[in-house]
Amino acid sequence: MKPTDEQLADLAKLLGDTADCEIDCAELLDHVAAYLEAVKDRRGLEPRLQQVAQHFKICPECREEFEALIRAEGLDPQKLLGD
């Protein structure tokens, strides 16, 4: 089966978003609370939390779960994450 233009564009975006050093979904869970606090406080992200942000770029499942967590906190993901 030949990939569609949309699938190829999605793959190209993911490849472009790939970083040299990334964390996986399990490791993300260890840092998600600290990441949420840093985002809420609008403070700079230390290197490990930058990897969390990077993971959200390439993993829509983790991103969706994080946005659900934000909503559970009574916050708006669009305002908090700015995208």
N, CA, C and O atoms as a Maestro MAE file, in Angstrom:
{
 s_m_m2io_version
 :::
 2.0.0
}

f_m_ct {
 s_m_title
 :::
 protein
 m_atom[332] {
  # First column is atom index #
  i_m_mmod_type
  r_m_x_coord
  r_m_y_coord
  r_m_z_coord
  i_m_residue_number
  s_m_chain_name
  s_m_pdb_residue_name
  s_m_pdb_atom_name
  i_m_atomic_number
  :::
  1 25 0.833 -1.173 0.000 1 A "MET " " N  " 7
  2 3 0.000 0.000 0.000 1 A "MET " " CA " 6
  3 2 0.883 1.243 0.000 1 A "MET " " C  " 6
  4 15 1.768 1.389 0.843 1 A "MET " " O  " 8
  5 25 0.638 2.115 -0.932 2 A "LYS " " N  " 7
  6 3 1.422 3.335 -1.067 2 A "LYS " " CA " 6
  7 2 0.908 4.391 -0.080 2 A "LYS " " C  " 6
  8 15 -0.300 4.610 0.018 2 A "LYS " " O  " 8
  9 25 1.830 5.052 0.657 3 A "PRO " " N  " 7
  10 3 1.384 6.081 1.604 3 A "PRO " " CA " 6
  11 2 0.803 7.289 0.860 3 A "PRO " " C  " 6
  12 15 1.212 7.609 -0.257 3 A "PRO " " O  " 8
  13 25 -0.147 7.938 1.501 4 A "THR " " N  " 7
  14 3 -0.760 9.135 0.922 4 A "THR " " CA " 6
  15 2 0.167 10.331 1.128 4 A "THR " " C  " 6
  16 15 1.114 10.275 1.912 4 A "THR " " O  " 8
  17 25 -0.123 11.399 0.416 5 A "ASP " " N  " 7
  18 3 0.660 12.625 0.592 5 A "ASP " " CA " 6
  19 2 0.557 13.131 2.026 5 A "ASP " " C  " 6
  20 15 1.533 13.632 2.584 5 A "ASP " " O  " 8
  21 25 -0.623 12.999 2.618 6 A "GLU " " N  " 7
  22 3 -0.808 13.434 4.010 6 A "GLU " " CA " 6
  23 2 0.042 12.598 4.969 6 A "GLU " " C  " 6
  24 15 0.655 13.142 5.887 6 A "GLU " " O  " 8
  25 25 0.081 11.291 4.762 7 A "GLN " " N  " 7
  26 3 0.900 10.425 5.611 7 A "GLN " " CA " 6
  27 2 2.379 10.769 5.465 7 A "GLN " " C  " 6
  28 15 3.115 10.795 6.451 7 A "GLN " " O  " 8
  29 25 2.809 11.032 4.240 8 A "LEU " " N  " 7
  30 3 4.205 11.404 4.011 8 A "LEU " " CA " 6
  31 2 4.531 12.751 4.671 8 A "LEU " " C  " 6
  32 15 5.615 12.928 5.227 8 A "LEU " " O  " 8
  33 25 3.597 13.684 4.604 9 A "ALA " " N  " 7
  34 3 3.808 14.982 5.249 9 A "ALA " " CA " 6
  35 2 3.901 14.819 6.763 9 A "ALA " " C  " 6
  36 15 4.737 15.453 7.406 9 A "ALA " " O  " 8
  37 25 3.039 13.965 7.338 10 A "ASP " " N  " 7
  38 3 3.089 13.703 8.782 10 A "ASP " " CA " 6
  39 2 4.421 13.078 9.172 10 A "ASP " " C  " 6
  40 15 5.016 13.453 10.183 10 A "ASP " " O  " 8
  41 25 4.886 12.131 8.375 11 A "LEU " " N  " 7
  42 3 6.170 11.474 8.647 11 A "LEU " " CA " 6
  43 2 7.316 12.483 8.559 11 A "LEU " " C  " 6
  44 15 8.217 12.476 9.398 11 A "LEU " " O  " 8
  45 25 7.283 13.333 7.561 12 A "ALA " " N  " 7
  46 3 8.332 14.349 7.414 12 A "ALA " " CA " 6
  47 2 8.335 15.296 8.607 12 A "ALA " " C  " 6
  48 15 9.402 15.683 9.085 12 A "ALA " " O  " 8
  49 25 7.151 15.675 9.095 13 A "LYS " " N  " 7
  50 3 7.072 16.548 10.270 13 A "LYS " " CA " 6
  51 2 7.671 15.867 11.486 13 A "LYS " " C  " 6
  52 15 8.434 16.477 12.235 13 A "LYS " " O  " 8
  53 25 7.321 14.584 11.686 14 A "LEU " " N  " 7
  54 3 7.864 13.851 12.832 14 A "LEU " " CA " 6
  55 2 9.382 13.745 12.744 14 A "LEU " " C  " 6
  56 15 10.077 13.910 13.746 14 A "LEU " " O  " 8
  57 25 9.893 13.474 11.560 15 A "LEU " " N  " 7
  58 3 11.344 13.380 11.396 15 A "LEU " " CA " 6
  59 2 12.006 14.725 11.671 15 A "LEU " " C  " 6
  60 15 13.086 14.779 12.258 15 A "LEU " " O  " 8
  61 25 11.366 15.803 11.250 16 A "GLY " " N  " 7
  62 3 11.899 17.137 11.497 16 A "GLY " " CA " 6
  63 2 11.870 17.507 12.968 16 A "GLY " " C  " 6
  64 15 12.719 18.262 13.442 16 A "GLY " " O  " 8
  65 25 10.893 16.976 13.691 17 A "ASP " " N  " 7
  66 3 10.760 17.277 15.117 17 A "ASP " " CA " 6
  67 2 11.622 16.379 15.996 17 A "ASP " " C  " 6
  68 15 11.706 16.605 17.203 17 A "ASP " " O  " 8
  69 25 12.251 15.384 15.428 18 A "THR " " N  " 7
  70 3 13.056 14.443 16.196 18 A "THR " " CA " 6
  71 2 14.326 15.133 16.710 18 A "THR " " C  " 6
  72 15 15.003 15.852 15.976 18 A "THR " " O  " 8
  73 25 14.620 14.897 17.970 19 A "ALA " " N  " 7
  74 3 15.817 15.479 18.597 19 A "ALA " " CA " 6
  75 2 16.865 14.391 18.808 19 A "ALA " " C  " 6
  76 15 16.566 13.199 18.746 19 A "ALA " " O  " 8
  77 25 18.093 14.824 19.058 20 A "ASP " " N  " 7
  78 3 19.178 13.875 19.289 20 A "ASP " " CA " 6
  79 2 18.943 13.025 20.534 20 A "ASP " " C  " 6
  80 15 19.260 11.835 20.552 20 A "ASP " " O  " 8
  81 25 18.392 13.634 21.561 21 A "CYS " " N  " 7
  82 3 18.166 12.940 22.816 21 A "CYS " " CA " 6
  83 2 16.700 13.078 23.190 21 A "CYS " " C  " 6
  84 15 16.216 14.187 23.417 21 A "CYS " " O  " 8
  85 25 15.998 11.966 23.255 22 A "GLU " " N  " 7
  86 3 14.571 11.995 23.562 22 A "GLU " " CA " 6
  87 2 14.254 11.020 24.680 22 A "GLU " " C  " 6
  88 15 14.973 10.050 24.917 22 A "GLU " " O  " 8
  89 25 13.141 11.313 25.365 23 A "ILE " " N  " 7
  90 3 12.652 10.399 26.392 23 A "ILE " " CA " 6
  91 2 11.473 9.627 25.829 23 A "ILE " " C  " 6
  92 15 10.826 10.069 24.879 23 A "ILE " " O  " 8
  93 25 11.198 8.471 26.419 24 A "ASP " " N  " 7
  94 3 10.051 7.683 25.974 24 A "ASP " " CA " 6
  95 2 8.838 7.985 26.852 24 A "ASP " " C  " 6
  96 15 8.920 8.762 27.802 24 A "ASP " " O  " 8
  97 25 7.721 7.361 26.518 25 A "CYS " " N  " 7
  98 3 6.459 7.623 27.226 25 A "CYS " " CA " 6
  99 2 6.567 7.300 28.717 25 A "CYS " " C  " 6
  100 15 6.042 8.042 29.547 25 A "CYS " " O  " 8
  101 25 7.232 6.215 29.061 26 A "ALA " " N  " 7
  102 3 7.353 5.825 30.469 26 A "ALA " " CA " 6
  103 2 8.182 6.845 31.248 26 A "ALA " " C  " 6
  104 15 7.832 7.207 32.371 26 A "ALA " " O  " 8
  105 25 9.268 7.302 30.657 27 A "GLU " " N  " 7
  106 3 10.117 8.280 31.337 27 A "GLU " " CA " 6
  107 2 9.403 9.629 31.458 27 A "GLU " " C  " 6
  108 15 9.596 10.358 32.431 27 A "GLU " " O  " 8
  109 25 8.589 9.948 30.474 28 A "LEU " " N  " 7
  110 3 7.815 11.187 30.526 28 A "LEU " " CA " 6
  111 2 6.980 11.243 31.793 28 A "LEU " " C  " 6
  112 15 6.883 12.294 32.426 28 A "LEU " " O  " 8
  113 25 6.379 10.127 32.170 29 A "LEU " " N  " 7
  114 3 5.514 10.100 33.351 29 A "LEU " " CA " 6
  115 2 6.251 10.501 34.623 29 A "LEU " " C  " 6
  116 15 5.650 11.050 35.547 29 A "LEU " " O  " 8
  117 25 7.547 10.230 34.671 30 A "ASP " " N  " 7
  118 3 8.341 10.600 35.846 30 A "ASP " " CA " 6
  119 2 8.501 12.117 35.993 30 A "ASP " " C  " 6
  120 15 8.823 12.611 37.074 30 A "ASP " " O  " 8
  121 25 8.276 12.850 34.901 31 A "HIS " " N  " 7
  122 3 8.566 14.284 34.898 31 A "HIS " " CA " 6
  123 2 7.352 15.157 34.597 31 A "HIS " " C  " 6
  124 15 7.461 16.384 34.593 31 A "HIS " " O  " 8
  125 25 6.199 14.542 34.346 32 A "VAL " " N  " 7
  126 3 5.045 15.323 33.897 32 A "VAL " " CA " 6
  127 2 4.554 16.295 34.968 32 A "VAL " " C  " 6
  128 15 4.126 17.397 34.625 32 A "VAL " " O  " 8
  129 25 4.597 15.939 36.226 33 A "ALA " " N  " 7
  130 3 4.144 16.848 37.291 33 A "ALA " " CA " 6
  131 2 5.048 18.079 37.367 33 A "ALA " " C  " 6
  132 15 4.557 19.201 37.484 33 A "ALA " " O  " 8
  133 25 6.352 17.877 37.302 34 A "ALA " " N  " 7
  134 3 7.290 19.009 37.330 34 A "ALA " " CA " 6
  135 2 7.113 19.882 36.092 34 A "ALA " " C  " 6
  136 15 7.212 21.107 36.166 34 A "ALA " " O  " 8
  137 25 6.852 19.245 34.962 35 A "TYR " " N  " 7
  138 3 6.629 20.003 33.729 35 A "TYR " " CA " 6
  139 2 5.368 20.857 33.857 35 A "TYR " " C  " 6
  140 15 5.377 22.029 33.480 35 A "TYR " " O  " 8
  141 25 4.292 20.285 34.382 36 A "LEU " " N  " 7
  142 3 3.051 21.032 34.552 36 A "LEU " " CA " 6
  143 2 3.271 22.242 35.462 36 A "LEU " " C  " 6
  144 15 2.790 23.335 35.164 36 A "LEU " " O  " 8
  145 25 3.987 22.057 36.556 37 A "GLU " " N  " 7
  146 3 4.258 23.173 37.468 37 A "GLU " " CA " 6
  147 2 5.085 24.261 36.785 37 A "GLU " " C  " 6
  148 15 4.820 25.450 36.965 37 A "GLU " " O  " 8
  149 25 6.077 23.859 36.006 38 A "ALA " " N  " 7
  150 3 6.909 24.845 35.310 38 A "ALA " " CA " 6
  151 2 6.096 25.622 34.287 38 A "ALA " " C  " 6
  152 15 6.270 26.832 34.140 38 A "ALA " " O  " 8
  153 25 5.212 24.934 33.583 39 A "VAL " " N  " 7
  154 3 4.376 25.596 32.582 39 A "VAL " " CA " 6
  155 2 3.387 26.538 33.274 39 A "VAL " " C  " 6
  156 15 3.184 27.668 32.829 39 A "VAL " " O  " 8
  157 25 2.778 26.070 34.356 40 A "LYS " " N  " 7
  158 3 1.827 26.924 35.086 40 A "LYS " " CA " 6
  159 2 2.513 28.171 35.630 40 A "LYS " " C  " 6
  160 15 1.935 29.258 35.610 40 A "LYS " " O  " 8
  161 25 3.733 28.023 36.111 41 A "ASP " " N  " 7
  162 3 4.485 29.144 36.685 41 A "ASP " " CA " 6
  163 2 5.164 29.992 35.610 41 A "ASP " " C  " 6
  164 15 5.754 31.029 35.913 41 A "ASP " " O  " 8
  165 25 5.079 29.547 34.351 42 A "ARG " " N  " 7
  166 3 5.699 30.260 33.219 42 A "ARG " " CA " 6
  167 2 7.201 30.472 33.425 42 A "ARG " " C  " 6
  168 15 7.752 31.513 33.067 42 A "ARG " " O  " 8
  169 25 7.844 29.466 34.008 43 A "ARG " " N  " 7
  170 3 9.288 29.591 34.210 43 A "ARG " " CA " 6
  171 2 10.015 28.775 33.136 43 A "ARG " " C  " 6
  172 15 9.426 27.920 32.476 43 A "ARG " " O  " 8
  173 25 11.276 29.057 32.985 44 A "GLY " " N  " 7
  174 3 12.094 28.361 32.009 44 A "GLY " " CA " 6
  175 2 12.176 26.873 32.317 44 A "GLY " " C  " 6
  176 15 12.034 26.443 33.461 44 A "GLY " " O  " 8
  177 25 12.409 26.105 31.267 45 A "LEU " " N  " 7
  178 3 12.470 24.660 31.424 45 A "LEU " " CA " 6
  179 2 13.911 24.196 31.510 45 A "LEU " " C  " 6
  180 15 14.734 24.516 30.652 45 A "LEU " " O  " 8
  181 25 14.206 23.435 32.560 46 A "GLU " " N  " 7
  182 3 15.522 22.807 32.665 46 A "GLU " " CA " 6
  183 2 15.638 21.761 31.552 46 A "GLU " " C  " 6
  184 15 14.619 21.391 30.968 46 A "GLU " " O  " 8
  185 25 16.836 21.278 31.241 47 A "PRO " " N  " 7
  186 3 17.013 20.363 30.110 47 A "PRO " " CA " 6
  187 2 16.081 19.142 30.123 47 A "PRO " " C  " 6
  188 15 15.551 18.768 29.077 47 A "PRO " " O  " 8
  189 25 15.876 18.528 31.268 48 A "ARG " " N  " 7
  190 3 15.010 17.338 31.308 48 A "ARG " " CA " 6
  191 2 13.571 17.726 30.947 48 A "ARG " " C  " 6
  192 15 12.887 16.982 30.244 48 A "ARG " " O  " 8
  193 25 13.120 18.866 31.417 49 A "LEU " " N  " 7
  194 3 11.761 19.309 31.100 49 A "LEU " " CA " 6
  195 2 11.646 19.757 29.650 49 A "LEU " " C  " 6
  196 15 10.560 19.699 29.073 49 A "LEU " " O  " 8
  197 25 12.742 20.200 29.053 50 A "GLN " " N  " 7
  198 3 12.734 20.489 27.621 50 A "GLN " " CA " 6
  199 2 12.506 19.204 26.834 50 A "GLN " " C  " 6
  200 15 11.870 19.217 25.780 50 A "GLN " " O  " 8
  201 25 13.031 18.089 27.354 51 A "GLN " " N  " 7
  202 3 12.794 16.796 26.699 51 A "GLN " " CA " 6
  203 2 11.330 16.377 26.816 51 A "GLN " " C  " 6
  204 15 10.793 15.729 25.917 51 A "GLN " " O  " 8
  205 25 10.691 16.745 27.914 52 A "VAL " " N  " 7
  206 3 9.253 16.476 28.063 52 A "VAL " " CA " 6
  207 2 8.487 17.244 26.987 52 A "VAL " " C  " 6
  208 15 7.629 16.683 26.305 52 A "VAL " " O  " 8
  209 25 8.805 18.530 26.841 53 A "ALA " " N  " 7
  210 3 8.151 19.352 25.821 53 A "ALA " " CA " 6
  211 2 8.379 18.759 24.432 53 A "ALA " " C  " 6
  212 15 7.466 18.726 23.606 53 A "ALA " " O  " 8
  213 25 9.595 18.294 24.182 54 A "GLN " " N  " 7
  214 3 9.920 17.672 22.892 54 A "GLN " " CA " 6
  215 2 9.087 16.415 22.677 54 A "GLN " " C  " 6
  216 15 8.600 16.175 21.573 54 A "GLN " " O  " 8
  217 25 8.922 15.621 23.713 55 A "HIS " " N  " 7
  218 3 8.144 14.383 23.598 55 A "HIS " " CA " 6
  219 2 6.699 14.696 23.209 55 A "HIS " " C  " 6
  220 15 6.102 13.985 22.401 55 A "HIS " " O  " 8
  221 25 6.143 15.755 23.785 56 A "PHE " " N  " 7
  222 3 4.767 16.130 23.448 56 A "PHE " " CA " 6
  223 2 4.636 16.511 21.975 56 A "PHE " " C  " 6
  224 15 3.562 16.355 21.395 56 A "PHE " " O  " 8
  225 25 5.708 17.008 21.363 57 A "LYS " " N  " 7
  226 3 5.669 17.361 19.939 57 A "LYS " " CA " 6
  227 2 5.509 16.132 19.052 57 A "LYS " " C  " 6
  228 15 4.871 16.189 18.000 57 A "LYS " " O  " 8
  229 25 6.094 15.025 19.489 58 A "ILE " " N  " 7
  230 3 6.120 13.846 18.617 58 A "ILE " " CA " 6
  231 2 5.195 12.719 19.063 58 A "ILE " " C  " 6
  232 15 5.077 11.708 18.372 58 A "ILE " " O  " 8
  233 25 4.542 12.880 20.206 59 A "CYS " " N  " 7
  234 3 3.678 11.812 20.717 59 A "CYS " " CA " 6
  235 2 2.280 12.366 20.999 59 A "CYS " " C  " 6
  236 15 2.026 12.890 22.083 59 A "CYS " " O  " 8
  237 25 1.382 12.251 20.034 60 A "PRO " " N  " 7
  238 3 0.046 12.811 20.237 60 A "PRO " " CA " 6
  239 2 -0.722 12.152 21.375 60 A "PRO " " C  " 6
  240 15 -1.572 12.792 21.995 60 A "PRO " " O  " 8
  241 25 -0.441 10.895 21.659 61 A "GLU " " N  " 7
  242 3 -1.142 10.224 22.756 61 A "GLU " " CA " 6
  243 2 -0.775 10.836 24.101 61 A "GLU " " C  " 6
  244 15 -1.650 11.102 24.924 61 A "GLU " " O  " 8
  245 25 0.501 11.058 24.323 62 A "CYS " " N  " 7
  246 3 0.937 11.678 25.580 62 A "CYS " " CA " 6
  247 2 0.451 13.121 25.644 62 A "CYS " " C  " 6
  248 15 0.064 13.598 26.711 62 A "CYS " " O  " 8
  249 25 0.468 13.810 24.526 63 A "ARG " " N  " 7
  250 3 -0.014 15.193 24.480 63 A "ARG " " CA " 6
  251 2 -1.491 15.252 24.874 63 A "ARG " " C  " 6
  252 15 -1.888 16.109 25.664 63 A "ARG " " O  " 8
  253 25 -2.299 14.352 24.332 64 A "GLU " " N  " 7
  254 3 -3.725 14.320 24.665 64 A "GLU " " CA " 6
  255 2 -3.940 14.053 26.155 64 A "GLU " " C  " 6
  256 15 -4.784 14.685 26.790 64 A "GLU " " O  " 8
  257 25 -3.178 13.120 26.702 65 A "GLU " " N  " 7
  258 3 -3.302 12.821 28.132 65 A "GLU " " CA " 6
  259 2 -2.872 14.017 28.985 65 A "GLU " " C  " 6
  260 15 -3.485 14.299 30.014 65 A "GLU " " O  " 8
  261 25 -1.828 14.715 28.559 66 A "PHE " " N  " 7
  262 3 -1.378 15.888 29.297 66 A "PHE " " CA " 6
  263 2 -2.433 16.992 29.246 66 A "PHE " " C  " 6
  264 15 -2.690 17.654 30.251 66 A "PHE " " O  " 8
  265 25 -3.038 17.189 28.089 67 A "GLU " " N  " 7
  266 3 -4.092 18.191 27.979 67 A "GLU " " CA " 6
  267 2 -5.283 17.818 28.855 67 A "GLU " " C  " 6
  268 15 -5.916 18.700 29.436 67 A "GLU " " O  " 8
  269 25 -5.597 16.535 28.960 68 A "ALA " " N  " 7
  270 3 -6.677 16.092 29.858 68 A "ALA " " CA " 6
  271 2 -6.315 16.394 31.311 68 A "ALA " " C  " 6
  272 15 -7.176 16.798 32.092 68 A "ALA " " O  " 8
  273 25 -5.056 16.200 31.676 69 A "LEU " " N  " 7
  274 3 -4.590 16.526 33.027 69 A "LEU " " CA " 6
  275 2 -4.745 18.027 33.297 69 A "LEU " " C  " 6
  276 15 -5.179 18.431 34.376 69 A "LEU " " O  " 8
  277 25 -4.391 18.828 32.323 70 A "ILE " " N  " 7
  278 3 -4.531 20.281 32.466 70 A "ILE " " CA " 6
  279 2 -5.997 20.647 32.693 70 A "ILE " " C  " 6
  280 15 -6.311 21.454 33.568 70 A "ILE " " O  " 8
  281 25 -6.886 20.053 31.905 71 A "ARG " " N  " 7
  282 3 -8.319 20.325 32.080 71 A "ARG " " CA " 6
  283 2 -8.801 19.853 33.449 71 A "ARG " " C  " 6
  284 15 -9.637 20.510 34.069 71 A "ARG " " O  " 8
  285 25 -8.284 18.723 33.924 72 A "ALA " " N  " 7
  286 3 -8.661 18.211 35.249 72 A "ALA " " CA " 6
  287 2 -8.223 19.175 36.355 72 A "ALA " " C  " 6
  288 15 -8.833 19.217 37.423 72 A "ALA " " O  " 8
  289 25 -7.183 19.935 36.096 73 A "GLU " " N  " 7
  290 3 -6.704 20.947 37.041 73 A "GLU " " CA " 6
  291 2 -7.544 22.229 36.954 73 A "GLU " " C  " 6
  292 15 -7.298 23.194 37.679 73 A "GLU " " O  " 8
  293 25 -8.536 22.223 36.059 74 A "GLY " " N  " 7
  294 3 -9.384 23.400 35.889 74 A "GLY " " CA " 6
  295 2 -8.763 24.484 35.034 74 A "GLY " " C  " 6
  296 15 -9.161 25.647 35.111 74 A "GLY " " O  " 8
  297 25 -7.782 24.109 34.213 75 A "LEU " " N  " 7
  298 3 -7.073 25.065 33.376 75 A "LEU " " CA " 6
  299 2 -7.384 24.818 31.897 75 A "LEU " " C  " 6
  300 15 -7.876 23.755 31.520 75 A "LEU " " O  " 8
  301 25 -7.091 25.807 31.082 76 A "ASP " " N  " 7
  302 3 -7.316 25.723 29.642 76 A "ASP " " CA " 6
  303 2 -6.008 25.368 28.949 76 A "ASP " " C  " 6
  304 15 -5.058 26.148 29.015 76 A "ASP " " O  " 8
  305 25 -5.927 24.211 28.282 77 A "PRO " " N  " 7
  306 3 -4.682 23.823 27.618 77 A "PRO " " CA " 6
  307 2 -4.224 24.837 26.572 77 A "PRO " " C  " 6
  308 15 -3.025 25.071 26.423 77 A "PRO " " O  " 8
  309 25 -5.164 25.438 25.849 78 A "GLN " " N  " 7
  310 3 -4.786 26.408 24.818 78 A "GLN " " CA " 6
  311 2 -4.086 27.621 25.428 78 A "GLN " " C  " 6
  312 15 -3.084 28.097 24.894 78 A "GLN " " O  " 8
  313 25 -4.604 28.110 26.528 79 A "LYS " " N  " 7
  314 3 -3.989 29.275 27.187 79 A "LYS " " CA " 6
  315 2 -2.665 28.900 27.843 79 A "LYS " " C  " 6
  316 15 -1.699 29.662 27.790 79 A "LYS " " O  " 8
  317 25 -2.627 27.732 28.455 80 A "LEU " " N  " 7
  318 3 -1.433 27.325 29.193 80 A "LEU " " CA " 6
  319 2 -0.276 26.961 28.264 80 A "LEU " " C  " 6
  320 15 0.874 27.316 28.523 80 A "LEU " " O  " 8
  321 25 -0.591 26.251 27.185 81 A "LEU " " N  " 7
  322 3 0.444 25.762 26.291 81 A "LEU " " CA " 6
  323 2 0.694 26.707 25.116 81 A "LEU " " C  " 6
  324 15 1.723 26.627 24.446 81 A "LEU " " O  " 8
  325 25 -0.255 27.590 24.882 82 A "GLY " " N  " 7
  326 3 -0.057 28.595 23.857 82 A "GLY " " CA " 6
  327 2 -0.041 28.101 22.430 82 A "GLY " " C  " 6
  328 15 0.611 28.697 21.573 82 A "GLY " " O  " 8
  329 25 -0.756 27.011 22.159 83 A "ASP " " N  " 7
  330 3 -0.800 26.575 20.757 83 A "ASP " " CA " 6
  331 2 -2.162 26.085 20.383 83 A "ASP " " C  " 6
  332 15 -2.381 25.680 19.242 83 A "ASP " " O  " 8
  :::
 }
 m_bond[331] {
  # First column is bond index #
  i_m_from
  i_m_to
  i_m_order
  :::
  1 1 2 1
  2 2 3 1
  3 3 4 2
  4 3 5 1
  5 5 6 1
  6 6 7 1
  7 7 8 2
  8 7 9 1
  9 9 10 1
  10 10 11 1
  11 11 12 2
  12 11 13 1
  13 13 14 1
  14 14 15 1
  15 15 16 2
  16 15 17 1
  17 17 18 1
  18 18 19 1
  19 19 20 2
  20 19 21 1
  21 21 22 1
  22 22 23 1
  23 23 24 2
  24 23 25 1
  25 25 26 1
  26 26 27 1
  27 27 28 2
  28 27 29 1
  29 29 30 1
  30 30 31 1
  31 31 32 2
  32 31 33 1
  33 33 34 1
  34 34 35 1
  35 35 36 2
  36 35 37 1
  37 37 38 1
  38 38 39 1
  39 39 40 2
  40 39 41 1
  41 41 42 1
  42 42 43 1
  43 43 44 2
  44 43 45 1
  45 45 46 1
  46 46 47 1
  47 47 48 2
  48 47 49 1
  49 49 50 1
  50 50 51 1
  51 51 52 2
  52 51 53 1
  53 53 54 1
  54 54 55 1
  55 55 56 2
  56 55 57 1
  57 57 58 1
  58 58 59 1
  59 59 60 2
  60 59 61 1
  61 61 62 1
  62 62 63 1
  63 63 64 2
  64 63 65 1
  65 65 66 1
  66 66 67 1
  67 67 68 2
  68 67 69 1
  69 69 70 1
  70 70 71 1
  71 71 72 2
  72 71 73 1
  73 73 74 1
  74 74 75 1
  75 75 76 2
  76 75 77 1
  77 77 78 1
  78 78 79 1
  79 79 80 2
  80 79 81 1
  81 81 82 1
  82 82 83 1
  83 83 84 2
  84 83 85 1
  85 85 86 1
  86 86 87 1
  87 87 88 2
  88 87 89 1
  89 89 90 1
  90 90 91 1
  91 91 92 2
  92 91 93 1
  93 93 94 1
  94 94 95 1
  95 95 96 2
  96 95 97 1
  97 97 98 1
  98 98 99 1
  99 99 100 2
  100 99 101 1
  101 101 102 1
  102 102 103 1
  103 103 104 2
  104 103 105 1
  105 105 106 1
  106 106 107 1
  107 107 108 2
  108 107 109 1
  109 109 110 1
  110 110 111 1
  111 111 112 2
  112 111 113 1
  113 113 114 1
  114 114 115 1
  115 115 116 2
  116 115 117 1
  117 117 118 1
  118 118 119 1
  119 119 120 2
  120 119 121 1
  121 121 122 1
  122 122 123 1
  123 123 124 2
  124 123 125 1
  125 125 126 1
  126 126 127 1
  127 127 128 2
  128 127 129 1
  129 129 130 1
  130 130 131 1
  131 131 132 2
  132 131 133 1
  133 133 134 1
  134 134 135 1
  135 135 136 2
  136 135 137 1
  137 137 138 1
  138 138 139 1
  139 139 140 2
  140 139 141 1
  141 141 142 1
  142 142 143 1
  143 143 144 2
  144 143 145 1
  145 145 146 1
  146 146 147 1
  147 147 148 2
  148 147 149 1
  149 149 150 1
  150 150 151 1
  151 151 152 2
  152 151 153 1
  153 153 154 1
  154 154 155 1
  155 155 156 2
  156 155 157 1
  157 157 158 1
  158 158 159 1
  159 159 160 2
  160 159 161 1
  161 161 162 1
  162 162 163 1
  163 163 164 2
  164 163 165 1
  165 165 166 1
  166 166 167 1
  167 167 168 2
  168 167 169 1
  169 169 170 1
  170 170 171 1
  171 171 172 2
  172 171 173 1
  173 173 174 1
  174 174 175 1
  175 175 176 2
  176 175 177 1
  177 177 178 1
  178 178 179 1
  179 179 180 2
  180 179 181 1
  181 181 182 1
  182 182 183 1
  183 183 184 2
  184 183 185 1
  185 185 186 1
  186 186 187 1
  187 187 188 2
  188 187 189 1
  189 189 190 1
  190 190 191 1
  191 191 192 2
  192 191 193 1
  193 193 194 1
  194 194 195 1
  195 195 196 2
  196 195 197 1
  197 197 198 1
  198 198 199 1
  199 199 200 2
  200 199 201 1
  201 201 202 1
  202 202 203 1
  203 203 204 2
  204 203 205 1
  205 205 206 1
  206 206 207 1
  207 207 208 2
  208 207 209 1
  209 209 210 1
  210 210 211 1
  211 211 212 2
  212 211 213 1
  213 213 214 1
  214 214 215 1
  215 215 216 2
  216 215 217 1
  217 217 218 1
  218 218 219 1
  219 219 220 2
  220 219 221 1
  221 221 222 1
  222 222 223 1
  223 223 224 2
  224 223 225 1
  225 225 226 1
  226 226 227 1
  227 227 228 2
  228 227 229 1
  229 229 230 1
  230 230 231 1
  231 231 232 2
  232 231 233 1
  233 233 234 1
  234 234 235 1
  235 235 236 2
  236 235 237 1
  237 237 238 1
  238 238 239 1
  239 239 240 2
  240 239 241 1
  241 241 242 1
  242 242 243 1
  243 243 244 2
  244 243 245 1
  245 245 246 1
  246 246 247 1
  247 247 248 2
  248 247 249 1
  249 249 250 1
  250 250 251 1
  251 251 252 2
  252 251 253 1
  253 253 254 1
  254 254 255 1
  255 255 256 2
  256 255 257 1
  257 257 258 1
  258 258 259 1
  259 259 260 2
  260 259 261 1
  261 261 262 1
  262 262 263 1
  263 263 264 2
  264 263 265 1
  265 265 266 1
  266 266 267 1
  267 267 268 2
  268 267 269 1
  269 269 270 1
  270 270 271 1
  271 271 272 2
  272 271 273 1
  273 273 274 1
  274 274 275 1
  275 275 276 2
  276 275 277 1
  277 277 278 1
  278 278 279 1
  279 279 280 2
  280 279 281 1
  281 281 282 1
  282 282 283 1
  283 283 284 2
  284 283 285 1
  285 285 286 1
  286 286 287 1
  287 287 288 2
  288 287 289 1
  289 289 290 1
  290 290 291 1
  291 291 292 2
  292 291 293 1
  293 293 294 1
  294 294 295 1
  295 295 296 2
  296 295 297 1
  297 297 298 1
  298 298 299 1
  299 299 300 2
  300 299 301 1
  301 301 302 1
  302 302 303 1
  303 303 304 2
  304 303 305 1
  305 305 306 1
  306 306 307 1
  307 307 308 2
  308 307 309 1
  309 309 310 1
  310 310 311 1
  311 311 312 2
  312 311 313 1
  313 313 314 1
  314 314 315 1
  315 315 316 2
  316 315 317 1
  317 317 318 1
  318 318 319 1
  319 319 320 2
  320 319 321 1
  321 321 322 1
  322 322 323 1
  323 323 324 2
  324 323 325 1
  325 325 326 1
  326 326 327 1
  327 327 328 2
  328 327 329 1
  329 329 330 1
  330 330 331 1
  331 331 332 2
  :::
 }
}
